Amino acid sequence: MRYYLLIDSQASGPHDIAQIATLFDYGAINKDTMSSSETTPDDWRPIHENFPSIAAMSKMTNEVCITDIDMSFSSMIVFMVKWAFASIPAFIIIAIIVFAISAILSAVVGGLFR
């Protein structure tokens, strides 16, 4: 079944369920957007009445915005030292990869000039 949506006071559609889900994900519509089906074009209802799953999805989306971190200077130093120690394995892995690539390239280049 396909549906019409009322977006910015203008009818849009027909849309299938996948398109409606995509519009919902991008924020073009919300659970209160008016919709009507192709079979009942004059019966406009909020979209969450036609699609209960969209109303459930809107309850699951929780946005978090961090505006400030209150941390003492000594705690920040301890955090940065732990962060530095945690980065050591990454540096070791990168060093191994660079060594392997340089060994392969030196073998190829050395074989060309033989």
Secondary structure, 3 states (H helix, E strand, C coil): CCEEEEECCEEEEEECHHHHHHHHHCCCCCCCCEEEECCCCCCCEEHHHHCHHHHHHHHHCCCCCCCCCCCCHHHHHHHHHHHHHHHHHHHHHHHHHHHHHHHHHHHHHHHHCC
